Amino acid sequence: MFLKVLEYNLKEISYAADVAQLSYSMNVHESGIVLKLDGFNHKLPLLFQTIVQHFVNFEVTEQIFEVVKKQLSRVYRNCIIKPNKLVRSVRLSILQLVKWSIVEKEGAIDSITLDDLKNFAISFKAQLYFESLIQGNVTAAEAVSLQDHLYKMVDPSPLLPCFHPEVNAK
């Protein structure tokens, strides 16, 4: 829900980015949030900085919370009635260490309150671990500058090593 509210807050920026032929996506992954930016434009770092700023200054009103909550609830119900999506969701919840099925999400969404979301945002941003892959038409100095900007803006406490994502490839 945190990510959906963040996406809602970025709608105007998303439109402007689309006009400039830039795009971004944010997805929940078992080890956290994956942010991908794409485009052939010198404004890509500005888009990154804007997204980071919205992440750091996360705001949610009662109205936005209710809109996103209803939207998510509808999405979950629609996924439950589609067998292929339901089966995929249940299969992934069994195979992945941290993955909630659509049924579990739909069952929990009604009990989430605005205060729950605000408290989650605070605790989530308090301790983070970042991994970055910056590639394309960018210098090493620019890549380091983007990473430095991220650390300066977010300024998290270090995540304990036992919580760092593990690579399970063999």
OpenMM code with the backbone's topology and positions (N, CA, C; nanometers):
from openmm import Vec3, app, unit

residues = "MET PHE LEU LYS VAL LEU GLU TYR ASN LEU LYS GLU ILE SER TYR ALA ALA ASP VAL ALA GLN LEU SER TYR SER MET ASN VAL HIS GLU SER GLY ILE VAL LEU LYS LEU ASP GLY PHE ASN HIS LYS LEU PRO LEU LEU PHE GLN THR ILE VAL GLN HIS PHE VAL ASN PHE GLU VAL THR GLU GLN ILE PHE GLU VAL VAL LYS LYS GLN LEU SER ARG VAL TYR ARG ASN CYS ILE ILE LYS PRO ASN LYS LEU VAL ARG SER VAL ARG LEU SER ILE LEU GLN LEU VAL LYS TRP SER ILE VAL GLU LYS GLU GLY ALA ILE ASP SER ILE THR LEU ASP ASP LEU LYS ASN PHE ALA ILE SER PHE LYS ALA GLN LEU TYR PHE GLU SER LEU ILE GLN GLY ASN VAL THR ALA ALA GLU ALA VAL SER LEU GLN ASP HIS LEU TYR LYS MET VAL ASP PRO SER PRO LEU LEU PRO CYS PHE HIS PRO GLU VAL ASN ALA LYS".split()
positions = [
    Vec3(0.0828, -0.1181, 0.0000),
    Vec3(0.0000, 0.0000, 0.0000),
    Vec3(0.0879, 0.1254, 0.0000),
    Vec3(0.1992, 0.1190, 0.0720),
    Vec3(0.2940, 0.2304, 0.0744),
    Vec3(0.3348, 0.2685, -0.0677),
    Vec3(0.3696, 0.1684, -0.1467),
    Vec3(0.4149, 0.1924, -0.2830),
    Vec3(0.3033, 0.2496, -0.3701),
    Vec3(0.1817, 0.2008, -0.3521),
    Vec3(0.0686, 0.2506, -0.4311),
    Vec3(0.0381, 0.3962, -0.3984),
    Vec3(0.0486, 0.4343, -0.2719),
    Vec3(0.0278, 0.5749, -0.2342),
    Vec3(0.1401, 0.6602, -0.2924),
    Vec3(0.2620, 0.6095, -0.2884),
    Vec3(0.3747, 0.6822, -0.3464),
    Vec3(0.3535, 0.7024, -0.4966),
    Vec3(0.3089, 0.5997, -0.5660),
    Vec3(0.2791, 0.6117, -0.7091),
    Vec3(0.1678, 0.7129, -0.7335),
    Vec3(0.0670, 0.7123, -0.6478),
    Vec3(-0.0433, 0.8083, -0.6589),
    Vec3(0.0105, 0.9506, -0.6445),
    Vec3(0.0998, 0.9710, -0.5486),
    Vec3(0.1575, 1.1037, -0.5261),
    Vec3(0.2477, 1.1482, -0.6414),
    Vec3(0.2961, 1.0540, -0.7193),
    Vec3(0.3862, 1.0849, -0.8305),
    Vec3(0.3150, 1.0939, -0.9653),
    Vec3(0.1810, 1.0944, -0.9666),
    Vec3(0.1076, 1.0931, -1.0937),
    Vec3(0.1437, 1.2096, -1.1851),
    Vec3(0.1513, 1.3299, -1.1312),
    Vec3(0.1845, 1.4459, -1.2140),
    Vec3(0.3264, 1.4343, -1.2687),
    Vec3(0.4178, 1.3900, -1.1861),
    Vec3(0.5566, 1.3726, -1.2293),
    Vec3(0.5641, 1.2631, -1.3348),
    Vec3(0.4854, 1.1587, -1.3160),
    Vec3(0.4824, 1.0481, -1.4101),
    Vec3(0.4373, 1.0948, -1.5484),
    Vec3(0.3373, 1.1810, -1.5519),
    Vec3(0.2886, 1.2334, -1.6801),
    Vec3(0.3969, 1.3174, -1.7476),
    Vec3(0.4599, 1.4070, -1.6702),
    Vec3(0.5663, 1.4914, -1.7257),
    Vec3(0.6828, 1.4057, -1.7755),
    Vec3(0.7162, 1.3012, -1.7019),
    Vec3(0.8242, 1.2114, -1.7427),
    Vec3(0.7879, 1.1397, -1.8723),
    Vec3(0.6636, 1.0983, -1.8833),
    Vec3(0.6175, 1.0296, -2.0033),
    Vec3(0.6272, 1.1210, -2.1254),
    Vec3(0.5903, 1.2466, -2.1082),
    Vec3(0.6002, 1.3442, -2.2172),
    Vec3(0.7459, 1.3612, -2.2601),
    Vec3(0.8385, 1.3554, -2.1640),
    Vec3(0.9819, 1.3684, -2.1926),
    Vec3(1.0443, 1.2352, -2.2348),
    Vec3(0.9619, 1.1348, -2.2588),
    Vec3(1.0037, 1.0007, -2.2990),
    Vec3(1.0929, 0.9336, -2.1943),
    Vec3(1.0562, 0.9566, -2.0695),
    Vec3(1.1197, 0.8895, -1.9573),
    Vec3(1.0154, 0.8000, -1.8928),
    Vec3(1.0594, 0.6944, -1.8320),
    Vec3(0.9645, 0.6087, -1.7614),
    Vec3(1.0303, 0.5539, -1.6358),
    Vec3(0.9463, 0.5126, -1.5453),
    Vec3(0.9962, 0.4494, -1.4237),
    Vec3(0.8942, 0.3467, -1.3792),
    Vec3(0.9409, 0.2527, -1.3019),
    Vec3(0.8505, 0.1555, -1.2411),
    Vec3(0.9006, 0.1259, -1.1008),
    Vec3(0.8062, 0.1012, -1.0125),
    Vec3(0.8384, 0.0627, -0.8749),
    Vec3(0.7619, -0.0648, -0.8458),
    Vec3(0.8333, -0.1652, -0.8014),
    Vec3(0.7707, -0.2937, -0.7725),
    Vec3(0.8170, -0.3462, -0.6380),
    Vec3(0.7266, -0.4166, -0.5725),
    Vec3(0.7615, -0.4824, -0.4475),
    Vec3(0.8278, -0.6146, -0.4832),
    Vec3(0.9417, -0.6379, -0.4236),
    Vec3(1.0183, -0.7599, -0.4440),
    Vec3(1.0360, -0.8238, -0.3073),
    Vec3(1.0690, -0.9502, -0.3018),
    Vec3(1.0802, -1.0156, -0.1714),
    Vec3(1.1871, -0.9535, -0.0825),
    Vec3(1.2823, -0.8810, -0.1414),
    Vec3(1.3853, -0.8166, -0.0598),
    Vec3(1.3638, -0.6663, -0.0457),
    Vec3(1.2548, -0.6140, -0.0972),
    Vec3(1.2271, -0.4711, -0.0830),
    Vec3(1.1606, -0.4125, -0.2054),
    Vec3(1.1938, -0.2877, -0.2331),
    Vec3(1.1359, -0.2162, -0.3465),
    Vec3(1.2400, -0.2073, -0.4568),
    Vec3(1.1978, -0.2369, -0.5789),
    Vec3(1.2851, -0.2251, -0.6948),
    Vec3(1.2375, -0.1051, -0.7753),
    Vec3(1.3265, -0.0097, -0.7950),
    Vec3(1.2972, 0.1108, -0.8726),
    Vec3(1.3781, 0.1044, -1.0010),
    Vec3(1.3092, 0.1143, -1.1151),
    Vec3(1.3766, 0.1129, -1.2449),
    Vec3(1.3401, 0.2405, -1.3188),
    Vec3(1.4411, 0.3062, -1.3733),
    Vec3(1.4206, 0.4252, -1.4542),
    Vec3(1.4751, 0.3983, -1.5927),
    Vec3(1.4103, 0.4567, -1.6931),
    Vec3(1.4498, 0.4300, -1.8299),
    Vec3(1.4271, 0.5548, -1.9137),
    Vec3(1.5161, 0.5778, -2.0084),
    Vec3(1.4991, 0.6891, -2.1008),
    Vec3(1.6328, 0.7403, -2.1496),
    Vec3(1.6294, 0.8069, -2.2633),
    Vec3(1.7504, 0.8633, -2.3227),
    Vec3(1.7454, 1.0147, -2.3088),
    Vec3(1.7645, 1.0612, -2.1894),
    Vec3(1.7481, 1.2034, -2.1658),
    Vec3(1.8351, 1.2450, -2.0489),
    Vec3(1.8890, 1.3639, -2.0569),
    Vec3(1.9716, 1.4162, -1.9484),
    Vec3(1.8890, 1.4498, -1.8246),
    Vec3(1.7563, 1.4409, -1.8355),
    Vec3(1.6683, 1.4707, -1.7219),
    Vec3(1.6423, 1.3480, -1.6344),
    Vec3(1.6965, 1.2342, -1.6710),
    Vec3(1.6756, 1.1122, -1.5935),
    Vec3(1.7231, 1.1259, -1.4485),
    Vec3(1.8387, 1.1871, -1.4228),
    Vec3(1.8781, 1.2078, -1.2826),
    Vec3(1.7787, 1.2945, -1.2047),
    Vec3(1.7191, 1.3923, -1.2718),
    Vec3(1.6190, 1.4770, -1.2059),
    Vec3(1.4957, 1.3947, -1.1684),
    Vec3(1.4549, 1.3044, -1.2558),
    Vec3(1.3419, 1.2163, -1.2250),
    Vec3(1.3755, 1.1293, -1.1039),
    Vec3(1.4955, 1.0742, -1.1018),
    Vec3(1.5396, 0.9929, -0.9886),
    Vec3(1.5351, 1.0734, -0.8590),
    Vec3(1.5896, 1.1937, -0.8619),
    Vec3(1.5928, 1.2790, -0.7433),
    Vec3(1.4520, 1.3144, -0.6964),
    Vec3(1.3611, 1.3363, -0.7904),
    Vec3(1.2229, 1.3690, -0.7554),
    Vec3(1.1540, 1.2504, -0.6888),
    Vec3(1.1764, 1.1313, -0.7415),
    Vec3(1.1177, 1.0112, -0.6818),
    Vec3(1.1729, 0.9904, -0.5410),
    Vec3(1.3030, 1.0078, -0.5242),
    Vec3(1.3649, 0.9937, -0.3919),
    Vec3(1.3069, 1.0964, -0.2954),
    Vec3(1.2887, 1.2189, -0.3427),
    Vec3(1.2319, 1.3244, -0.2578),
    Vec3(1.0905, 1.2880, -0.2122),
    Vec3(1.0092, 1.2351, -0.3029),
    Vec3(0.8738, 1.1930, -0.2649),
    Vec3(0.8777, 1.0749, -0.1675),
    Vec3(0.9743, 0.9864, -0.1854),
    Vec3(0.9908, 0.8734, -0.0943),
    Vec3(1.0246, 0.9227, 0.0460),
    Vec3(1.1204, 1.0140, 0.0537),
    Vec3(1.1651, 1.0667, 0.1829),
    Vec3(1.0541, 1.1460, 0.2512),
    Vec3(0.9862, 1.2300, 0.1746),
    Vec3(0.8807, 1.3162, 0.2297),
    Vec3(0.7433, 1.2542, 0.2079),
    Vec3(0.7329, 1.1255, 0.2305),
    Vec3(0.6080, 1.0521, 0.2074),
    Vec3(0.4931, 1.1168, 0.2841),
    Vec3(0.3890, 1.1500, 0.2102),
    Vec3(0.2702, 1.2095, 0.2705),
    Vec3(0.1475, 1.1341, 0.2221),
    Vec3(0.0524, 1.1211, 0.3109),
    Vec3(-0.0737, 1.0584, 0.2735),
    Vec3(-0.1855, 1.1235, 0.3537),
    Vec3(-0.2900, 1.1620, 0.2823),
    Vec3(-0.4081, 1.2181, 0.3475),
    Vec3(-0.5123, 1.1079, 0.3609),
    Vec3(-0.6122, 1.1346, 0.4407),
    Vec3(-0.7218, 1.0380, 0.4577),
    Vec3(-0.7883, 1.0085, 0.3233),
    Vec3(-0.8070, 1.1123, 0.2430),
    Vec3(-0.8731, 1.0966, 0.1134),
    Vec3(-0.7904, 1.0082, 0.0194),
    Vec3(-0.6615, 1.0367, 0.0081),
    Vec3(-0.5749, 0.9558, -0.0783),
    Vec3(-0.5688, 0.8125, -0.0269),
    Vec3(-0.5580, 0.7968, 0.1041),
    Vec3(-0.5535, 0.6640, 0.1647),
    Vec3(-0.6769, 0.5829, 0.1262),
    Vec3(-0.7946, 0.6427, 0.1393),
    Vec3(-0.9189, 0.5711, 0.1079),
    Vec3(-0.9290, 0.5376, -0.0402),
    Vec3(-0.8871, 0.6299, -0.1274),
    Vec3(-0.8912, 0.6043, -0.2716),
    Vec3(-0.8014, 0.4859, -0.3068),
    Vec3(-0.6790, 0.4868, -0.2566),
    Vec3(-0.5835, 0.3795, -0.2869),
    Vec3(-0.6297, 0.2477, -0.2258),
    Vec3(-0.6836, 0.2536, -0.1060),
    Vec3(-0.7321, 0.1328, -0.0390),
    Vec3(-0.8454, 0.0683, -0.1193),
    Vec3(-0.9406, 0.1491, -0.1665),
    Vec3(-1.0508, 0.0961, -0.2486),
    Vec3(-0.9982, 0.0391, -0.3796),
    Vec3(-0.9030, 0.1099, -0.4407),
    Vec3(-0.8430, 0.0631, -0.5653),
    Vec3(-0.7760, -0.0728, -0.5469),
    Vec3(-0.6953, -0.0848, -0.4432),
    Vec3(-0.6257, -0.2108, -0.4165),
    Vec3(-0.7234, -0.3235, -0.3855),
    Vec3(-0.8246, -0.2928, -0.3080),
    Vec3(-0.9249, -0.3932, -0.2740),
    Vec3(-0.9931, -0.4453, -0.4005),
    Vec3(-1.0256, -0.3546, -0.4913),
    Vec3(-1.0894, -0.3930, -0.6176),
    Vec3(-0.9935, -0.4781, -0.7020),
    Vec3(-0.8672, -0.4382, -0.7080),
    Vec3(-0.7670, -0.5144, -0.7838),
    Vec3(-0.7535, -0.6555, -0.7271),
    Vec3(-0.7464, -0.6668, -0.5946),
    Vec3(-0.7331, -0.7985, -0.5317),
    Vec3(-0.8551, -0.8860, -0.5604),
    Vec3(-0.9746, -0.8292, -0.5482),
    Vec3(-1.0966, -0.9069, -0.5764),
    Vec3(-1.0998, -0.9525, -0.7220),
    Vec3(-1.0597, -0.8644, -0.8133),
    Vec3(-1.0581, -0.9009, -0.9552),
    Vec3(-0.9559, -1.0106, -0.9836),
    Vec3(-0.8426, -1.0077, -0.9141),
    Vec3(-0.7413, -1.1128, -0.9327),
    Vec3(-0.7894, -1.2468, -0.8785),
    Vec3(-0.8647, -1.2425, -0.7697),
    Vec3(-0.9141, -1.3663, -0.7091),
    Vec3(-1.0102, -1.4394, -0.8022),
    Vec3(-1.0866, -1.3654, -0.8811),
    Vec3(-1.1842, -1.4313, -0.9689),
    Vec3(-1.1227, -1.4771, -1.1012),
    Vec3(-0.9950, -1.4488, -1.1215),
    Vec3(-0.9255, -1.4948, -1.2420),
    Vec3(-0.8335, -1.6100, -1.2022),
    Vec3(-0.8680, -1.7322, -1.2410),
    Vec3(-0.7937, -1.8500, -1.1959),
    Vec3(-0.6430, -1.8445, -1.2223),
    Vec3(-0.6018, -1.7965, -1.3397),
    Vec3(-0.4580, -1.7959, -1.3702),
    Vec3(-0.3811, -1.7015, -1.2772),
    Vec3(-0.4393, -1.5878, -1.2433),
    Vec3(-0.3727, -1.4941, -1.1523),
    Vec3(-0.3730, -1.5476, -1.0096),
    Vec3(-0.4817, -1.6095, -0.9704),
    Vec3(-0.4913, -1.6660, -0.8362),
    Vec3(-0.3898, -1.7788, -0.8176),
    Vec3(-0.3815, -1.8682, -0.9153),
    Vec3(-0.2879, -1.9809, -0.9077),
    Vec3(-0.1437, -1.9300, -0.9033),
    Vec3(-0.1121, -1.8316, -0.9865),
    Vec3(0.0238, -1.7746, -0.9876),
    Vec3(0.0570, -1.7139, -0.8517),
    Vec3(-0.0372, -1.6417, -0.7946),
    Vec3(-0.0166, -1.5771, -0.6649),
    Vec3(0.0077, -1.6801, -0.5546),
    Vec3(-0.0733, -1.7836, -0.5516),
    Vec3(-0.0583, -1.8878, -0.4494),
    Vec3(0.0732, -1.9628, -0.4694),
    Vec3(0.1070, -1.9940, -0.5951),
    Vec3(0.2331, -2.0638, -0.6248),
    Vec3(0.3529, -1.9816, -0.5767),
    Vec3(0.3532, -1.8513, -0.6065),
    Vec3(0.4646, -1.7661, -0.5640),
    Vec3(0.4705, -1.7519, -0.4124),
    Vec3(0.3544, -1.7510, -0.3474),
    Vec3(0.3546, -1.7402, -0.2008),
    Vec3(0.4140, -1.8657, -0.1364),
    Vec3(0.4069, -1.9772, -0.2070),
    Vec3(0.4666, -2.1016, -0.1572),
    Vec3(0.6166, -2.1051, -0.1868),
    Vec3(0.6559, -2.0594, -0.3044),
    Vec3(0.7954, -2.0693, -0.3472),
    Vec3(0.8867, -1.9622, -0.2891),
    Vec3(0.8347, -1.8428, -0.2672),
    Vec3(0.9187, -1.7334, -0.2179),
    Vec3(0.9114, -1.7246, -0.0666),
    Vec3(1.0219, -1.6817, -0.0074),
    Vec3(1.0280, -1.6718, 0.1382),
    Vec3(0.9284, -1.5702, 0.1928),
    Vec3(0.9225, -1.4535, 0.1294),
    Vec3(0.8335, -1.3473, 0.1766),
    Vec3(0.7429, -1.3077, 0.0611),
    Vec3(0.6263, -1.3669, 0.0550),
    Vec3(0.5311, -1.3354, -0.0511),
    Vec3(0.3913, -1.3661, 0.0003),
    Vec3(0.3077, -1.2645, 0.0023),
    Vec3(0.1693, -1.2818, 0.0453),
    Vec3(0.0834, -1.3086, -0.0768),
    Vec3(-0.0068, -1.4032, -0.0671),
    Vec3(-0.0952, -1.4336, -0.1790),
    Vec3(-0.2003, -1.3240, -0.1920),
    Vec3(-0.2642, -1.3202, -0.3068),
    Vec3(-0.3709, -1.2229, -0.3316),
    Vec3(-0.4830, -1.2418, -0.2297),
    Vec3(-0.5127, -1.3641, -0.1957),
    Vec3(-0.6189, -1.3928, -0.0982),
    Vec3(-0.5827, -1.3334, 0.0375),
    Vec3(-0.4566, -1.3502, 0.0789),
    Vec3(-0.4120, -1.2939, 0.2070),
    Vec3(-0.4148, -1.1417, 0.2045),
    Vec3(-0.3733, -1.0833, 0.0927),
    Vec3(-0.3746, -0.9369, 0.0806),
    Vec3(-0.5178, -0.8840, 0.0857),
    Vec3(-0.6063, -0.9503, 0.0140),
    Vec3(-0.7464, -0.9060, 0.0115),
    Vec3(-0.8091, -0.9172, 0.1500),
    Vec3(-0.7717, -1.0201, 0.2233),
    Vec3(-0.8244, -1.0383, 0.3580),
    Vec3(-0.7718, -0.9366, 0.4572),
    Vec3(-0.6537, -0.8834, 0.4319),
    Vec3(-0.5916, -0.7899, 0.5264),
    Vec3(-0.6181, -0.6434, 0.4949),
    Vec3(-0.6524, -0.6120, 0.3715),
    Vec3(-0.6593, -0.4709, 0.3298),
    Vec3(-0.7622, -0.3900, 0.4086),
    Vec3(-0.8748, -0.4509, 0.4425),
    Vec3(-0.9800, -0.3763, 0.5130),
    Vec3(-0.9391, -0.3348, 0.6534),
    Vec3(-0.8484, -0.4089, 0.7145),
    Vec3(-0.8098, -0.3775, 0.8523),
    Vec3(-0.6965, -0.2750, 0.8613),
    Vec3(-0.6382, -0.2374, 0.7486),
    Vec3(-0.5285, -0.1396, 0.7496),
    Vec3(-0.5854, 0.0004, 0.7696),
    Vec3(-0.5243, 0.0746, 0.8618),
    Vec3(-0.5685, 0.2115, 0.8892),
    Vec3(-0.4639, 0.3110, 0.8382),
    Vec3(-0.5042, 0.4359, 0.8333),
    Vec3(-0.4127, 0.5422, 0.7925),
    Vec3(-0.2922, 0.5482, 0.8863),
    Vec3(-0.3171, 0.5340, 1.0149),
    Vec3(-0.2067, 0.5351, 1.1119),
    Vec3(-0.1123, 0.4169, 1.0909),
    Vec3(-0.1680, 0.3004, 1.0555),
    Vec3(-0.0837, 0.1837, 1.0254),
    Vec3(0.0128, 0.2157, 0.9112),
    Vec3(-0.0409, 0.2777, 0.8070),
    Vec3(0.0416, 0.3107, 0.6907),
    Vec3(0.1483, 0.4137, 0.7266),
    Vec3(0.1101, 0.5158, 0.8011),
    Vec3(0.2070, 0.6188, 0.8416),
    Vec3(0.3168, 0.5590, 0.9289),
    Vec3(0.2799, 0.4727, 1.0217),
    Vec3(0.3788, 0.4078, 1.1084),
    Vec3(0.4711, 0.3155, 1.0288),
    Vec3(0.4127, 0.2439, 0.9327),
    Vec3(0.4944, 0.1578, 0.8472),
    Vec3(0.5963, 0.2407, 0.7697),
    Vec3(0.5515, 0.3523, 0.7123),
    Vec3(0.6411, 0.4375, 0.6332),
    Vec3(0.7590, 0.4853, 0.7170),
    Vec3(0.7315, 0.5250, 0.8396),
    Vec3(0.8380, 0.5730, 0.9286),
    Vec3(0.9366, 0.4603, 0.9597),
    Vec3(0.8849, 0.3441, 0.9977),
    Vec3(0.9740, 0.2329, 1.0342),
    Vec3(1.0474, 0.1773, 0.9123),
    Vec3(0.9815, 0.1747, 0.7975),
    Vec3(1.0444, 0.1236, 0.6754),
    Vec3(1.1622, 0.2108, 0.6348),
    Vec3(1.1439, 0.3421, 0.6419),
    Vec3(1.2493, 0.4349, 0.6001),
    Vec3(1.3617, 0.4473, 0.7031),
    Vec3(1.3381, 0.3993, 0.8241),
    Vec3(1.4377, 0.4151, 0.9309),
    Vec3(1.5626, 0.3305, 0.9083),
    Vec3(1.5458, 0.2087, 0.8593),
    Vec3(1.6593, 0.1194, 0.8355),
    Vec3(1.6469, 0.0603, 0.6961),
    Vec3(1.7403, 0.0961, 0.6110),
    Vec3(1.7355, 0.0495, 0.4728),
    Vec3(1.8718, 0.0007, 0.4269),
    Vec3(1.8675, -0.0832, 0.3266),
    Vec3(1.9871, -0.1330, 0.2603),
    Vec3(1.9680, -0.1046, 0.1118),
    Vec3(2.0637, -0.0368, 0.0501),
    Vec3(2.0519, -0.0012, -0.0911),
    Vec3(2.1484, -0.0827, -0.1750),
    Vec3(2.0995, -0.1240, -0.2903),
    Vec3(2.1825, -0.1837, -0.3937),
    Vec3(2.1484, -0.1108, -0.5216),
    Vec3(2.2483, -0.0702, -0.5962),
    Vec3(2.2224, 0.0072, -0.7177),
    Vec3(2.2938, -0.0534, -0.8371),
    Vec3(2.2269, -0.0451, -0.9503),
    Vec3(2.2879, -0.0760, -1.0788),
    Vec3(2.2530, 0.0412, -1.1689),
    Vec3(2.3529, 0.1189, -1.2026),
    Vec3(2.3319, 0.2351, -1.2884),
    Vec3(2.4129, 0.2092, -1.4140),
    Vec3(2.3435, 0.2001, -1.5268),
    Vec3(2.4120, 0.1674, -1.6507),
    Vec3(2.3566, 0.2516, -1.7636),
    Vec3(2.4312, 0.2575, -1.8701),
    Vec3(2.3874, 0.3341, -1.9857),
    Vec3(2.4813, 0.4501, -2.0121),
    Vec3(2.4268, 0.5548, -2.0674),
    Vec3(2.5050, 0.6718, -2.1049),
    Vec3(2.5267, 0.7607, -1.9831),
    Vec3(2.6047, 0.7095, -1.8885),
    Vec3(2.6298, 0.7805, -1.7636),
    Vec3(2.7743, 0.7539, -1.7213),
    Vec3(2.8388, 0.8567, -1.6719),
    Vec3(2.9770, 0.8392, -1.6272),
    Vec3(2.9783, 0.7785, -1.4875),
    Vec3(3.0936, 0.7281, -1.4485),
    Vec3(3.1077, 0.6718, -1.3139),
    Vec3(3.0828, 0.7792, -1.2089),
    Vec3(3.1296, 0.9002, -1.2346),
    Vec3(3.1095, 1.0106, -1.1394),
    Vec3(2.9612, 1.0438, -1.1240),
    Vec3(2.8870, 1.0410, -1.2346),
    Vec3(2.7428, 1.0683, -1.2280),
    Vec3(2.6707, 0.9581, -1.1509),
    Vec3(2.7113, 0.8348, -1.1727),
    Vec3(2.6496, 0.7225, -1.1017),
    Vec3(2.6745, 0.7331, -0.9518),
    Vec3(2.7971, 0.7648, -0.9146),
    Vec3(2.8306, 0.7810, -0.7725),
    Vec3(2.7540, 0.8988, -0.7136),
    Vec3(2.7394, 1.0049, -0.7913),
    Vec3(2.6651, 1.1225, -0.7454),
    Vec3(2.5183, 1.0883, -0.7169),
    Vec3(2.4581, 1.0071, -0.8032),
    Vec3(2.3190, 0.9649, -0.7808),
    Vec3(2.3079, 0.8810, -0.6539),
    Vec3(2.4020, 0.7897, -0.6354),
    Vec3(2.4016, 0.7061, -0.5157),
    Vec3(2.4209, 0.7914, -0.3908),
    Vec3(2.5130, 0.8870, -0.3972),
    Vec3(2.5357, 0.9773, -0.2836),
    Vec3(2.4107, 1.0581, -0.2517),
    Vec3(2.3434, 1.1047, -0.3564),
    Vec3(2.2190, 1.1803, -0.3362),
    Vec3(2.1159, 1.0949, -0.2625),
    Vec3(2.1052, 0.9699, -0.3017),
    Vec3(2.0113, 0.8789, -0.2370),
    Vec3(2.0424, 0.8657, -0.0882),
    Vec3(2.1686, 0.8417, -0.0559),
    Vec3(2.2071, 0.8263, 0.0850),
    Vec3(2.1871, 0.9544, 0.1647),
    Vec3(2.2180, 1.0687, 0.1052),
    Vec3(2.2016, 1.1962, 0.1762),
    Vec3(2.0547, 1.2268, 0.2023),
    Vec3(1.9705, 1.2013, 0.1036),
    Vec3(1.8276, 1.2323, 0.1184),
    Vec3(1.7597, 1.1377, 0.2172),
    Vec3(1.7833, 1.0096, 0.2031),
    Vec3(1.7138, 0.9110, 0.2864),
    Vec3(1.7767, 0.9035, 0.4250),
    Vec3(1.9089, 0.9039, 0.4327),
    Vec3(1.9838, 0.9010, 0.5581),
    Vec3(1.9323, 0.7942, 0.6551),
    Vec3(1.9304, 0.6680, 0.6108),
    Vec3(1.8796, 0.5624, 0.6992),
    Vec3(1.9850, 0.5144, 0.7975),
    Vec3(1.9388, 0.4520, 0.9035),
    Vec3(2.0300, 0.3788, 0.9912),
    Vec3(2.0688, 0.2521, 0.9162),
    Vec3(2.1893, 0.2036, 0.9376),
    Vec3(2.2298, 0.0824, 0.8663),
    Vec3(2.1396, -0.0362, 0.9028),
    Vec3(2.1099, -0.1157, 0.8043),
    Vec3(2.0324, -0.2369, 0.8257),
    Vec3(2.1253, -0.3424, 0.8835),
    Vec3(2.0792, -0.4118, 0.9847),
    Vec3(2.1614, -0.5172, 1.0445),
    Vec3(2.1966, -0.6211, 0.9380),
    Vec3(2.3190, -0.6722, 0.9393),
    Vec3(2.3616, -0.7685, 0.8369),
    Vec3(2.2697, -0.8903, 0.8239),
    Vec3(2.2081, -0.9320, 0.9331),
    Vec3(2.1200, -1.0498, 0.9259),
    Vec3(1.9951, -1.0220, 0.8414),
    Vec3(1.9655, -0.8937, 0.8150),
    Vec3(1.8495, -0.8581, 0.7341),
    Vec3(1.8858, -0.8253, 0.5898),
    Vec3(2.0152, -0.8302, 0.5548),
    Vec3(2.0554, -0.8035, 0.4169),
    Vec3(1.9997, -0.9136, 0.3270),
    Vec3(1.9585, -0.8773, 0.2060),
    Vec3(1.9079, -0.9795, 0.1140),
    Vec3(2.0159, -1.0819, 0.0816),
    Vec3(1.9757, -1.2067, 0.0719),
    Vec3(2.0690, -1.3138, 0.0382),
    Vec3(2.0510, -1.3534, -0.1070),
    Vec3(2.1602, -1.3860, -0.1711),
    Vec3(2.1552, -1.4362, -0.3074),
    Vec3(2.1440, -1.5872, -0.2993),
    Vec3(2.0373, -1.6419, -0.3578),
    Vec3(2.0128, -1.7856, -0.3490),
    Vec3(2.0493, -1.8599, -0.4769),
    Vec3(2.1214, -1.7943, -0.5683),
    Vec3(2.1594, -1.8594, -0.6934),
    Vec3(2.2673, -1.9634, -0.6673),
    Vec3(2.2568, -2.0743, -0.7365),
    Vec3(2.3556, -2.1813, -0.7187),
    Vec3(2.4175, -2.2154, -0.8504),
] * unit.nanometer
topology = app.Topology()
chain = topology.addChain("A")
for resn in residues:
    res = topology.addResidue(resn, chain)
    for name in ("N", "CA", "C"):
        topology.addAtom(name, app.Element.getBySymbol(name[0]), res)
